[in-house]
Amino acid sequence: MSIRKQTLTRRQLLSQSAMMGTSFAIGASFVAGRADAANWALEVVHLKPETMATLIQMARDIYPHDQVSDEFYAIAVKGYDSAEAADATETGIAALNAAAQGIGYASYIDVGWERDRVDLLRGMENSAFFQQIRGGLVTGLYNQKAVWPIFGYEGESYSQGGYMYRGFDDINWL
C-alpha cells in the first residue's frame, strides 16, 4: 500500500495563508494558526471583520495575482465598508456563504480549494453583487500606483514624451 503525499502549489499555499489573515508572513501563519483577518492593515467600521476577510478572498479569487499581497486587495475593497454599501455587501456575502454551505463548508472563506471557490463565484457571476465587486476591483486594484511596479507598468508616459521614445518595446513580462 502506497501513501500518496499531497503537495501544495504556490497558489494554494498563498490562498491558504490569505484565509488565515496574514498579509505576507506565510510561514508564521501556519505556526500561529488562524489570525484575526483584519489585524494587519485594515480597520472596518460598518462591516463585520469576517465579511471584509471574505471580500478580500473574493477579490483575490476574481483577480488572482500571486505576487500581489492582500494589502492591495484590502485597499481595493475598502470602499464597501461605507454606511451606504454595508447592507448590500453583507447580503451579498451572506448569499456567497450560503452557497458555500450548500457544498459542505461553513463559509466561503473556509473553502480550501481555489477551484471550488471559483466555481461558487461562477454560480453567482450574473448577480448584481458580483458584477459590482468585479467592476469595482478593476479600478480599485489596478489604479493603485504601488501595484504598478509589480506588473512592470511605469505609469503614464505622455508627460515624458510618450512611449515611443521611452522604451515602448522593453516589456519583459510578456
C-alpha positions as CSV (number, residue, x, y, z in Angstrom):
1,M,0.0,0.0,0.0
2,S,1.5,3.3,-1.0
3,I,0.7,6.6,0.7
4,R,0.3,9.5,-1.7
5,K,1.9,12.6,-0.4
6,Q,-0.3,15.7,-1.0
7,T,1.7,18.7,-2.3
8,L,0.6,22.3,-2.4
9,T,1.1,24.6,-5.3
10,R,2.4,28.1,-4.7
11,R,-1.1,29.5,-5.4
12,Q,-2.7,27.1,-2.9
13,L,-0.2,28.0,-0.3
14,L,-0.8,31.7,-0.7
15,S,-4.5,31.2,-0.8
16,Q,-4.5,29.3,2.4
17,S,-2.3,31.8,4.1
18,A,-4.6,34.6,3.0
19,M,-7.5,32.7,4.6
20,M,-5.5,32.8,7.8
21,G,-5.5,36.6,7.8
22,T,-1.8,37.3,7.1
23,S,-0.5,39.8,4.6
24,F,2.7,38.2,3.8
25,A,4.2,36.1,6.6
26,I,3.2,32.7,5.2
27,G,5.4,30.5,7.5
28,A,4.4,32.3,10.6
29,S,0.7,32.0,9.8
30,F,0.9,28.2,9.7
31,V,2.7,28.1,13.1
32,A,0.5,30.7,14.7
33,G,-2.8,29.3,13.5
34,R,-5.7,31.4,12.1
35,A,-5.3,35.0,13.0
36,D,-7.8,37.8,13.0
37,A,-8.5,38.7,9.4
38,A,-8.4,42.5,9.9
39,N,-5.3,42.7,12.2
40,W,-2.6,43.6,9.7
41,A,-3.7,46.7,7.8
42,L,-7.5,47.2,7.8
43,E,-9.9,48.6,10.3
44,V,-13.5,48.0,9.4
45,V,-16.3,50.3,10.6
46,H,-19.6,49.2,9.1
47,L,-18.8,45.6,8.0
48,K,-18.1,42.6,10.2
49,P,-14.4,41.7,10.1
50,E,-15.2,38.2,8.6
51,T,-17.2,40.0,5.9
52,M,-14.2,42.0,5.0
53,A,-11.9,39.0,5.1
54,T,-14.4,37.2,2.7
55,L,-14.4,40.3,0.4
56,I,-10.5,40.2,0.3
57,Q,-10.6,36.5,-0.5
58,M,-13.2,37.0,-3.2
59,A,-11.2,39.8,-4.7
60,R,-8.1,37.5,-4.8
61,D,-10.2,34.8,-6.5
62,I,-11.6,37.1,-9.1
63,Y,-8.3,38.7,-10.0
64,P,-5.6,36.3,-8.8
65,H,-2.1,37.6,-8.7
66,D,0.3,35.6,-6.6
67,Q,2.8,38.4,-6.4
68,V,0.3,41.0,-5.1
69,S,-0.2,41.0,-1.3
70,D,-3.5,41.0,0.5
71,E,-2.9,44.7,1.5
72,F,-3.6,45.8,-2.1
73,Y,-6.8,43.7,-2.3
74,A,-7.9,45.2,1.0
75,I,-7.4,48.7,-0.3
76,A,-9.4,47.8,-3.4
77,V,-12.4,46.6,-1.4
78,K,-12.2,49.2,1.4
79,G,-15.0,51.3,-0.2
80,Y,-17.5,48.5,0.6
81,D,-17.1,49.4,4.3
82,S,-19.1,52.5,3.9
83,A,-22.5,53.1,5.5
84,E,-24.2,53.2,2.1
85,A,-22.7,49.9,0.8
86,A,-22.6,47.9,4.0
87,D,-26.1,46.3,3.9
88,A,-25.8,45.2,0.3
89,T,-22.3,43.9,0.9
90,E,-23.4,41.9,4.0
91,T,-26.3,40.5,2.0
92,G,-24.1,39.5,-1.0
93,I,-21.5,37.9,1.3
94,A,-24.3,36.0,3.1
95,A,-25.5,34.6,-0.3
96,L,-21.9,33.6,-1.1
97,N,-21.6,31.9,2.3
98,A,-24.9,30.1,1.8
99,A,-23.7,28.8,-1.5
100,A,-20.5,27.5,0.3
101,Q,-22.7,25.9,3.0
102,G,-24.6,24.1,0.1
103,I,-21.4,22.3,-0.7
104,G,-20.5,21.4,2.9
105,Y,-18.4,24.3,4.1
106,A,-19.2,26.7,7.0
107,S,-18.5,29.8,4.8
108,Y,-16.8,30.9,1.6
109,I,-13.5,31.6,3.3
110,D,-13.4,28.1,4.7
111,V,-13.4,26.6,1.2
112,G,-9.9,25.4,0.9
113,W,-9.5,24.8,-2.8
114,E,-9.4,27.8,-5.1
115,R,-11.1,25.8,-7.8
116,D,-14.1,25.3,-5.6
117,R,-14.3,29.0,-4.6
118,V,-14.1,29.9,-8.3
119,D,-17.0,27.5,-9.0
120,L,-19.0,29.3,-6.3
121,L,-18.2,32.6,-7.9
122,R,-19.2,31.4,-11.3
123,G,-22.6,30.4,-9.9
124,M,-23.3,34.0,-8.9
125,E,-21.4,35.8,-11.6
126,N,-24.7,37.1,-13.1
127,S,-25.8,38.7,-9.8
128,A,-25.7,42.4,-9.3
129,F,-23.5,42.0,-6.2
130,F,-20.8,40.0,-8.1
131,Q,-20.8,42.4,-11.0
132,Q,-20.4,45.4,-8.7
133,I,-17.5,43.8,-6.9
134,R,-15.8,42.7,-10.1
135,G,-16.3,46.1,-11.7
136,G,-15.0,48.0,-8.7
137,L,-11.9,45.8,-8.5
138,V,-10.8,46.8,-11.9
139,T,-10.1,50.3,-10.8
140,G,-9.7,49.7,-7.1
141,L,-6.9,47.2,-7.6
142,Y,-5.2,48.3,-10.8
143,N,-5.3,52.1,-10.2
144,Q,-3.0,51.8,-7.1
145,K,0.3,53.2,-8.0
146,A,2.1,51.0,-5.5
147,V,0.9,47.9,-7.6
148,W,2.2,49.2,-10.9
149,P,5.8,48.2,-10.4
150,I,4.7,44.6,-9.6
151,F,3.3,44.4,-13.1
152,G,6.1,46.3,-14.7
153,Y,3.9,49.3,-15.6
154,E,5.8,52.6,-15.3
155,G,2.8,54.8,-15.3
156,E,1.7,57.4,-17.9
157,S,4.2,58.5,-20.4
158,Y,2.7,61.5,-22.1
159,S,4.3,64.0,-19.8
160,Q,7.7,62.4,-20.5
161,G,7.4,62.4,-24.3
162,G,5.3,59.3,-24.8
163,Y,6.2,55.6,-25.1
164,M,7.8,55.8,-28.5
165,Y,11.0,57.4,-27.0
166,R,10.7,55.8,-23.6
167,G,11.2,52.1,-24.1
168,F,7.9,51.0,-25.7
169,D,9.5,47.7,-26.6
170,D,11.2,46.9,-23.3
171,I,8.3,44.8,-21.9
172,N,9.9,41.8,-20.2
173,W,6.8,40.4,-18.6
174,L,5.1,39.0,-21.8
